[in-house]
Amino acid sequence: MSSTQRFLIFTAVLACVLAANPISASGRKKEFRSATTALPRVYAFKADLDGAVALPGNSEPASGDVAGTYDRETHVLRFNARFLNLSGPATNAKFFSAASIDRIGLATVAAPRPDARLVTGTAWLDQEEEQELLAGRWYFNVTTEKHPEGEIRGVVRLVNETNN
């Protein structure tokens, strides 16, 4: 490693240490009194799907999951949904917004080709949809011919927030 490379690495490490431990001219550590925290830009979410949460609940062996991200800057929702052991082909798969999981909500985003085992989708959310998603008021529901109100369902919950 050249001396220039060592110098650059040392400078980068020193900058990180000083940023993490700010020191005033008097040698005392600075206290940040009114530091504001920026809101995350990208949120990761998931939902575990099963029949017990469906309305009405059922004991089908079906299961599934949904995972994705929402970018507050672009207002783009991206998701992957997977369904297993449904009683028949899925007839519909959608995100819904509801005040609580024990209520039927308003359809928000439909998954393309719900009859597939793996569904990938992208949607643009308006301000109200964004607020409902980030407030934890969304669920994902998969219907079949045998269960037209929903065979599997799950609460969408935030699992991670990043400042990407």
Salt bridges, closest charged atoms under 4 A:
ASP48 OD1 - LYS46 NZ 3.56
ASP48 OD2 - ARG157 NH2 3.51
GLU60 OE2 - LYS146 NZ 2.78
GLU60 OE2 - HIS147 NE2 2.95
ASP65 OD2 - ARG82 NH2 2.35
ASP71 OD2 - ARG41 NH2 2.66
GLU73 OE1 - ARG41 NE 3.99
ASP115 OD1 - ARG113 NE 3.72
GLU130 OE1 - HIS75 ND1 3.38
GLU132 OE2 - ARG137 NH1 3.30
